[in-house]
Amino acid sequence: MTSLLNVVRTCLVLGALLAATLAVAALFGFAFGALDLLNHAQIFLFPGTLLGLVILALALRGQARRVALIYSFVGLAASANVMVPELISGMQVRPAPPSSGTVTMMTHNLFGMNYEMAKVTAAIAAEDPDIIVLQEYFGEQATDLHPRLLADYPFFTRCRGGKRANLGLYSRIPFEQVQDGACPNNAYVTDRTGHILARFQPDGYGAFSVLTTHMDWPLPVERQRAQLVGLSAVVAEVEGPLIVAGDFNSTPWSYALRDFVSSNGLVRETVNLVTYPLRWFYFGAWQDTIPFLPLDHVMTRGGVVVHELHAGRRTASDHLPVVFTFSVQPSSPLPD
């Protein structure tokens, strides 16, 4: 029995030290892209290093305990440096909406293997958004969903491209699509990603632009980073209020996404909002799971004020929808 307890204690100590090591390594993700992959696991590293600190305090004695606690505390501090500001920013109260001029928008990754468009339609009806942007909007989904939406959303566009370039935008508000070659109409193109960039000019309040996209997974590292650089070039050309919404396949804890947000002067509105995965393939079938990763993001710039944001109801997708209400502040007059 004593031998078994020693084995368990040793495993717990090694696990605590491993958590601290991974947290410290993630700190250097700004210099080494491969290490930035560890930041996507911060939702586990933060509680893991905290628990590890307790384990080391109880399991070790003497000099080994002191050294291990210092090492574990460094790991906890490294992880807290990422997670604590995120947790605090999620507590901020959003500004109250104006009496008029608000717009509700939904972004949703439909999941390419989701054929239950009635559930998607029900989720949309429950939120009653003015604008909808869709990712993984393949032909099978569009054949069913498009007729369901057309009566309420007469203004629409769709991208038919590579793996992640299948996108859609539906709106009650007229818009002008910016045709910059990134919204293909050919499923055989080689580009893996695309985007829709649309300009809205509603009656009675300010104009704004909406950009929706779907990024690749962060592995291989350079592929997603190159996609973010390319998207930054597009964002840099957009003037006036802007909303960027979609599935970035990146957590907000990664240097890659943090750099994209800061370098483009964006504000990430989706804070502490996990949206993925709702389904996972294991034991030979797709099984329901509890989401733990925030991959679907809403970002704003230039006078867009988000008054409320939440996750929508479940559909048969592996992502939750994100729904938010915003207004556009009037432009400040130019100085004389």
LUMMAR-434528 format. One line per 8 residues: number of its first residue (from 1); for each residue z negated, y negated, x negated of C-alpha. Coordinates in steps of 0.5 Angstrom, whole numbers, plus 500, padded with zeros to 3 digits. Layout:
% residues N
NUM) Z:Y:X ~ ...;
% end
This chain:
% residues 336
1) 500:500:500 ~ 498:495:494 ~ 505:497:491 ~ 509:495:497 ~ 505:488:498 ~ 507:487:491 ~ 514:488:492 ~ 514:484:499;
9) 510:478:495 ~ 515:478:489 ~ 521:478:494 ~ 518:472:498 ~ 517:469:491 ~ 524:470:489 ~ 527:468:496 ~ 523:461:495;
17) 525:460:488 ~ 532:461:490 ~ 532:456:496 ~ 530:451:491 ~ 535:453:486 ~ 541:452:491 ~ 538:445:494 ~ 538:443:487;
25) 545:445:486 ~ 547:442:492 ~ 545:435:489 ~ 550:435:484 ~ 556:437:489 ~ 558:430:488 ~ 561:432:481 ~ 563:439:483;
33) 566:441:489 ~ 564:448:489 ~ 557:446:489 ~ 558:441:495 ~ 559:447:499 ~ 552:449:499 ~ 551:442:503 ~ 554:445:509;
41) 548:450:509 ~ 542:444:509 ~ 540:446:516 ~ 537:452:512 ~ 536:450:506 ~ 531:444:508 ~ 526:449:512 ~ 527:454:507;
49) 525:450:501 ~ 519:447:506 ~ 517:454:507 ~ 518:456:500 ~ 513:451:498 ~ 508:454:502 ~ 509:461:500 ~ 509:460:493;
57) 502:456:494 ~ 499:462:497 ~ 503:468:493 ~ 502:465:486 ~ 496:463:482 ~ 494:459:475 ~ 500:456:471 ~ 505:460:474;
65) 503:457:481 ~ 503:450:478 ~ 510:451:475 ~ 513:454:481 ~ 510:449:486 ~ 513:443:482 ~ 520:447:482 ~ 520:448:489;
73) 518:441:491 ~ 524:438:487 ~ 528:443:491 ~ 525:440:497 ~ 526:433:495 ~ 533:434:494 ~ 534:437:501 ~ 530:432:504;
81) 534:427:501 ~ 540:429:505 ~ 536:431:512 ~ 531:426:513 ~ 535:420:513 ~ 539:424:518 ~ 533:426:523 ~ 531:419:523;
89) 538:416:524 ~ 538:420:530 ~ 532:417:533 ~ 535:410:534 ~ 536:407:541 ~ 543:406:543 ~ 545:399:546 ~ 545:399:553;
97) 552:399:556 ~ 555:392:559 ~ 556:392:567 ~ 563:393:566 ~ 568:395:561 ~ 566:402:559 ~ 570:408:557 ~ 568:415:557;
105) 571:420:552 ~ 571:427:551 ~ 573:431:544 ~ 573:438:545 ~ 576:444:540 ~ 579:449:545 ~ 579:455:541 ~ 585:458:540;
113) 583:465:543 ~ 580:462:549 ~ 584:463:555 ~ 579:461:561 ~ 582:454:562 ~ 578:454:569 ~ 572:453:565 ~ 575:447:561;
121) 577:444:567 ~ 570:445:570 ~ 567:442:564 ~ 572:436:564 ~ 571:435:571 ~ 563:435:570 ~ 564:429:565 ~ 569:425:568;
129) 572:422:562 ~ 577:417:562 ~ 580:419:555 ~ 580:427:553 ~ 582:429:546 ~ 583:436:544 ~ 584:441:538 ~ 587:448:538;
137) 591:446:544 ~ 596:452:543 ~ 602:453:548 ~ 598:458:551 ~ 592:453:553 ~ 597:448:555 ~ 601:452:560 ~ 595:453:564;
145) 591:447:562 ~ 596:441:563 ~ 598:442:570 ~ 590:442:572 ~ 590:435:568 ~ 596:432:570 ~ 594:429:577 ~ 588:425:574;
153) 591:424:567 ~ 598:421:568 ~ 598:419:560 ~ 599:424:555 ~ 602:427:549 ~ 601:433:545 ~ 602:436:538 ~ 605:443:536;
161) 605:444:529 ~ 602:449:524 ~ 595:452:525 ~ 591:446:526 ~ 596:441:528 ~ 596:443:535 ~ 593:437:539 ~ 593:434:545;
169) 591:427:548 ~ 590:426:556 ~ 588:419:559 ~ 588:415:565 ~ 589:409:561 ~ 596:407:558 ~ 597:408:551 ~ 602:407:546;
177) 603:413:541 ~ 604:411:533 ~ 609:415:531 ~ 608:416:524 ~ 610:423:523 ~ 604:427:523 ~ 604:429:530 ~ 610:435:530;
185) 613:438:535 ~ 615:444:532 ~ 611:450:531 ~ 614:453:525 ~ 613:446:520 ~ 609:448:514 ~ 604:442:515 ~ 597:446:517;
193) 594:439:520 ~ 596:433:524 ~ 593:427:528 ~ 595:423:534 ~ 594:416:533 ~ 594:412:540 ~ 593:405:541 ~ 590:403:548;
201) 590:396:551 ~ 586:396:557 ~ 586:391:563 ~ 580:386:562 ~ 577:388:555 ~ 579:389:548 ~ 584:393:545 ~ 582:399:541;
209) 586:405:537 ~ 584:413:538 ~ 585:418:532 ~ 584:425:533 ~ 585:431:528 ~ 583:438:526 ~ 581:439:519 ~ 581:446:515;
217) 575:449:513 ~ 572:446:506 ~ 574:453:502 ~ 578:452:498 ~ 575:446:496 ~ 581:442:494 ~ 585:443:500 ~ 580:440:505;
225) 579:434:500 ~ 586:433:500 ~ 587:432:507 ~ 581:427:508 ~ 584:423:503 ~ 591:423:507 ~ 587:421:513 ~ 584:416:509;
233) 590:413:508 ~ 592:413:515 ~ 585:410:517 ~ 586:404:512 ~ 593:402:516 ~ 589:401:523 ~ 587:394:525 ~ 582:393:530;
241) 577:397:533 ~ 578:404:532 ~ 575:411:534 ~ 576:417:530 ~ 574:424:534 ~ 576:431:532 ~ 574:438:529 ~ 573:436:522;
249) 570:443:520 ~ 565:439:515 ~ 558:438:516 ~ 555:431:515 ~ 551:433:510 ~ 557:434:505 ~ 559:429:500 ~ 566:430:502;
257) 565:428:509 ~ 560:422:507 ~ 565:419:502 ~ 570:419:508 ~ 566:416:513 ~ 563:410:508 ~ 570:409:504 ~ 573:408:511;
265) 568:403:513 ~ 566:408:519 ~ 560:409:523 ~ 559:417:524 ~ 556:417:532 ~ 555:424:532 ~ 548:425:529 ~ 544:431:530;
273) 549:434:534 ~ 550:442:533 ~ 557:444:536 ~ 559:450:533 ~ 559:457:533 ~ 558:458:541 ~ 562:465:539 ~ 562:469:533;
281) 566:476:532 ~ 561:482:530 ~ 560:489:532 ~ 568:489:534 ~ 568:484:539 ~ 567:476:540 ~ 559:475:542 ~ 556:469:544;
289) 551:465:539 ~ 547:459:538 ~ 550:453:535 ~ 547:451:529 ~ 553:447:525 ~ 555:440:527 ~ 563:440:526 ~ 565:436:531;
297) 565:428:530 ~ 566:422:533 ~ 566:416:528 ~ 567:408:530 ~ 569:402:526 ~ 571:395:528 ~ 567:393:534 ~ 566:399:538;
305) 559:400:541 ~ 557:407:543 ~ 552:407:548 ~ 551:414:550 ~ 553:421:546 ~ 552:428:548 ~ 554:435:548 ~ 558:437:554;
313) 557:444:558 ~ 559:450:555 ~ 566:453:556 ~ 569:459:553 ~ 571:456:547 ~ 567:457:540 ~ 565:449:540 ~ 561:445:545;
321) 565:439:547 ~ 562:432:545 ~ 562:426:550 ~ 561:419:549 ~ 561:412:553 ~ 563:406:549 ~ 565:399:550 ~ 569:394:545;
329) 566:388:543 ~ 571:382:544 ~ 573:379:537 ~ 570:374:534 ~ 574:367:534 ~ 577:365:527 ~ 574:360:523 ~ 577:353:523;
% end
